[in-house]
Every structure is written in C-alpha cells, then in structure tokens.
Amino acid sequence: MHLDKSILLVDDEQEYRQLLSARLTRKGYRVWEAGDGAEALARVASDHIHLILLDLKMPGMDGLTFLKLCKQSAPRVQVIVVTGHGTIETAIEAMKSGAYDYLTKPYNLSELEALLEKALEKQQLEEENTQLKEALSAAGKAAPIIAVSSVMKELLSTAAKLAQTDFPVLLKGESGTGKDVIARFIFENSARNGRAFVPINMGAIPETMLESELFGHEKGAFTGAVSPKKGLVEIAHQGTLFLDEIGDLPYPLQVKLLRFLETGEFRRIGSNRLQQVNVRIIAATNVDLERRVEEGSFRADLYYRLHVVDICLPPLRERREDILPLAEHFLKRLERKYSAKALSERAKAALQEYSYPGNIRELAHMIERGLVLSKGECIDAADLFPQQLHQADGGLRQASAETQDAGETAVYSLKQMECRHIREVLRLSNWNKTRAAKALGISVRNLYRKIEEYGLRP
C-alpha cells in the first residue's frame, strides 16, 4: 500500500534524525530528512510534504527564517516546532508565523505521535476543503465548444436534452475528441449546475489507491492512513461525478462501483457504516466496452448500468468543418502566452488535409508548436509540419531521394502524413512513448497501435 502522508525532519543532529526517522517509518509515514534550512526548502520545493518537524536552533538559517520562507511557498504544510525550555517565547513567535504547535525538549515520543496525527488531520481537512472549492470553481470554467459541423450541432442538441434528466450518460469516442468538454456541457445545462463537478481519470490513479480515491477511508484502514479521508463520491454529493476512461477500472472495483450506482450507498475503506449520496454519473471511454464485456474484462451488468444513454463523439477527421474554427480558437487562447499570429493559406490547407490521430488535443498541440516555430507574422505549413515539403497551393508533398535534386515531389496521402508525423514526434522524444503520446494528444495504447500499424522502429 502506498504511504499517503510524508513528514520532513529538519534538524542539524543527524543521529537524532535517523532514530526518529526509523520510528516514524515503522508507523507508516514516508519520512524525509534535512540537516539545515536551505536543504529543507529544496525538499519542500521538490516533494509533496504534508508536515514538517522543525528544530528552531540550527546553524546558518534559523528555524524562524525557514518557517516564514516555507509558508510562502507551501502555505498548507503543517509545521511543528521543537524548542528548548528557555526559548518558549520563540516558539510562540513561530506559531504566530504559521506553525501548528510546538514541543519542548525533552519530549515524550507518544506525545509527539499524538500531535503529528492531530496536525495531519488538520492538513487533510484543509486539502479536502481546497479540493471541494476547486471542484465547485471548475464547474463554471468549461471550455467553449466549437460546433460548425452539422454532426456536432446535432450532438450538442442531444446533450442539452440529456442535461435535463438525471440519466447516466456514457460518452464514447477516440482519445482527444473532447469527451470531458461534453461532460461539463451536460453538467452546466443541468439542474445540478452550481454544485460540484468532480472528474476522476480511472487510468491515471494507481490501482492500489483507486478505491480510496473513490470511496474514501477511515483512520487506520491501511498502512499510512493516519486520518480519515473523504472519497470523491462524497465530494460530488448533489453534483456530478465524471468517471473518465471507465474502461480502465480494475475488475474487482467494478462490483463496488455497480453497487454504488444502483443504490447510491457506499462504505469508506475500514468502515462498517453505510453512507448515501446523490450524484449524477457521466462516464467516458475511448475503448470498445462491448468487446471488453465479450472478453470478460468488463462486467456486463456495469456496462448496461452506465449505458442507459450514450453519445458518440466523432473523430476530428469526420468533422472537418470544425478544424479551422478550432485552430483559430486555440490561436486566440494562446495570444497571452505567445505573440498573436495568423495562419497562412498554406497552413490552413495543410490543417484541412491532415488526419489527426490525436484529434482535437493533437490540433491544440500542433497550433502551439506552430506558434513556437514560426518566425514571421504568420504560421506557415512548414511550422505545423516541419518534416514535410509544401506545394504552392498548400498541399503537403514528400520529396523522394531520387527526385529531390530535380525538384520533383510526390503528394502525401493522409496515411503517409500521419506516419511521418508520428515518426518525427517519436524521434524528437528519443522514442519515449509516454512523452510522444502526450505530444500527439493520444493515449500510449493508441500510440503502440500506430507504431505496429506503420512498422515504425528507432
């Protein structure tokens, strides 16, 4: 089980740090050590620290100076200061500067552990409050939907009608087609607007932590569970829970999710008490769940529970009327980060011709890359597709070794364009599949399929 609470020991006495570190590690904490204030600040900057046990008297940067700098960069971290009998006034000053509490030397280890648990409970509460505020805030920040094509206009009309119901909705479509945007659109047009919109990506959370993220846990439920924690289903009460990449949900958890969907009831890990919430469920997948059901890796009863109503999002290559409006939208959105530029006619033609294996997400990355690479006032086709040659009329061409000297070229097919683009992204990322998939705007699984399809090799 992953340890979910980390403590930083800041003290110049190495032997003391090592002894305390060993004890706290046995108690289930993740423990870091620092011998001075500068080292401790670097650790706070590089790792997610929940609590700091700080000795006020250290050579170089003293504890009070460190505390003030630490609170500027990590205001929610809890700090317990350690002081000698003669410096109580300094400890009180430390509390005024943001410390949670203080201990005087020598202290009892049981006293320390009790104080640690209280401080971590406070930190957990603050994290949950922040998470809830962010969920409520995110509910009002949906990305605008660009829908010029008739297929997207019809899809939005269907989504608006479904928003007026509480039916579960299953969003289907390739990676990068905007399933999360449609989920927020349904939420914003529903009676639950103003409540929490809570997304969770099933494929982005380690399997060992997924149940705790969904349903929460009680203190002591497993190693490292030093305080109770609300799950996302509780945070989403009266609002909407968005289960993204539902096809990646581990089979054992599918039973518990099904029971929750049918009754609205759940138990935190380590608790015998049933709790009930009222949430609207929207799920999304980029895999064929019916095939997963046939293969036995996805429960049929859960699939039919989620599949009350579905919406299939078309890939970008099937809604080409939306390509240029989307590109202009991304250009506008990036104006503050980069200087404002327009697309050349050749760039527009090249964008209309490309097949977009990563769909809208890939188009967004492509526009940003064009802004970075372009040198003039306009973004040209060569800035979007740096490895291709371009015709005067905007079409993409491939120069062969035999015809380059003569200036002859062969027109790219969509498959050739896609193959060369993926090969170039892989080359630039040193064949790091995760980094390349992110740049292309597709899942790693889909990237492996493309590599196999085109026979690409380093």
Rosetta blueprint (number, residue, H / E / L):
1 M L
2 H L
3 L L
4 D L
5 K L
6 S E
7 I E
8 L E
9 L E
10 V E
11 D L
12 D L
13 E L
14 Q H
15 E H
16 Y H
17 R H
18 Q H
19 L H
20 L H
21 S H
22 A H
23 R H
24 L H
25 T H
26 R H
27 K L
28 G L
29 Y L
30 R E
31 V E
32 W E
33 E E
34 A E
35 G L
36 D L
37 G H
38 A H
39 E H
40 A H
41 L H
42 A H
43 R H
44 V H
45 A H
46 S H
47 D L
48 H L
49 I L
50 H L
51 L E
52 I E
53 L E
54 L E
55 D E
56 L L
57 K L
58 M L
59 P L
60 G L
61 M L
62 D L
63 G H
64 L H
65 T H
66 F H
67 L H
68 K H
69 L H
70 C H
71 K H
72 Q H
73 S H
74 A L
75 P L
76 R L
77 V L
78 Q E
79 V E
80 I E
81 V E
82 V E
83 T E
84 G L
85 H H
86 G H
87 T H
88 I H
89 E H
90 T H
91 A H
92 I H
93 E H
94 A H
95 M H
96 K H
97 S L
98 G L
99 A L
100 Y L
101 D E
102 Y E
103 L E
104 T E
105 K L
106 P L
107 Y L
108 N L
109 L H
110 S H
111 E H
112 L H
113 E H
114 A H
115 L H
116 L H
117 E H
118 K H
119 A H
120 L H
121 E H
122 K H
123 Q H
124 Q H
125 L H
126 E H
127 E H
128 E H
129 N H
130 T H
131 Q H
132 L H
133 K H
134 E H
135 A H
136 L H
137 S H
138 A H
139 A L
140 G L
141 K L
142 A L
143 A L
144 P L
145 I L
146 I L
147 A L
148 V L
149 S L
150 S H
151 V H
152 M H
153 K H
154 E H
155 L H
156 L H
157 S H
158 T H
159 A H
160 A H
161 K H
162 L H
163 A H
164 Q L
165 T L
166 D L
167 F L
168 P L
169 V E
170 L E
171 L E
172 K E
173 G L
174 E L
175 S L
176 G L
177 T L
178 G L
179 K H
180 D H
181 V H
182 I H
183 A H
184 R H
185 F H
186 I H
187 F H
188 E H
189 N L
190 S L
191 A L
192 R L
193 N L
194 G L
195 R L
196 A L
197 F E
198 V E
199 P E
200 I E
201 N E
202 M L
203 G L
204 A L
205 I L
206 P L
207 E H
208 T H
209 M H
210 L H
211 E H
212 S H
213 E H
214 L H
215 F H
216 G E
217 H E
218 E L
219 K L
220 G L
221 A L
222 F L
223 T L
224 G L
225 A L
226 V L
227 S L
228 P L
229 K E
230 K E
231 G L
232 L H
233 V H
234 E H
235 I H
236 A L
237 H L
238 Q L
239 G L
240 T E
241 L E
242 F E
243 L E
244 D E
245 E L
246 I H
247 G H
248 D H
249 L L
250 P L
251 Y H
252 P H
253 L H
254 Q H
255 V H
256 K H
257 L H
258 L H
259 R H
260 F H
261 L H
262 E H
263 T H
264 G L
265 E E
266 F E
267 R L
268 R L
269 I E
270 G L
271 S L
272 N L
273 R L
274 L L
275 Q E
276 Q E
277 V L
278 N L
279 V L
280 R E
281 I E
282 I E
283 A E
284 A E
285 T E
286 N L
287 V L
288 D L
289 L H
290 E H
291 R H
292 R H
293 V H
294 E H
295 E H
296 G L
297 S L
298 F L
299 R L
300 A H
301 D H
302 L H
303 Y H
304 Y H
305 R H
306 L H
307 H L
308 V L
309 V E
310 D E
311 I E
312 C E
313 L L
314 P L
315 P L
316 L H
317 R H
318 E H
319 R L
320 R H
321 E H
322 D H
323 I H
324 L H
325 P H
326 L H
327 A H
328 E H
329 H H
330 F H
331 L H
332 K H
333 R H
334 L L
335 E L
336 R L
337 K L
338 Y L
339 S L
340 A L
341 K L
342 A E
343 L E
344 S L
345 E H
346 R H
347 A H
348 K H
349 A H
350 A H
351 L H
352 Q H
353 E H
354 Y L
355 S L
356 Y L
357 P L
358 G L
359 N H
360 I H
361 R H
362 E H
363 L H
364 A H
365 H H
366 M H
367 I H
368 E H
369 R H
370 G H
371 L H
372 V H
373 L H
374 S L
375 K L
376 G L
377 E L
378 C E
379 I E
380 D L
381 A H
382 A H
383 D H
384 L H
385 F L
386 P L
387 Q L
388 Q L
389 L E
390 H E
391 Q L
392 A L
393 D L
394 G L
395 G L
396 L E
397 R E
398 Q E
399 A L
400 S L
401 A L
402 E L
403 T L
404 Q L
405 D L
406 A L
407 G L
408 E L
409 T L
410 A E
411 V E
412 Y L
413 S L
414 L H
415 K H
416 Q H
417 M H
418 E H
419 C H
420 R H
421 H H
422 I H
423 R H
424 E H
425 V H
426 L H
427 R H
428 L H
429 S L
430 N L
431 W L
432 N L
433 K H
434 T H
435 R H
436 A H
437 A H
438 K H
439 A H
440 L H
441 G L
442 I L
443 S L
444 V H
445 R H
446 N H
447 L H
448 Y H
449 R H
450 K H
451 I H
452 E H
453 E H
454 Y H
455 G L
456 L L
457 R L
458 P L
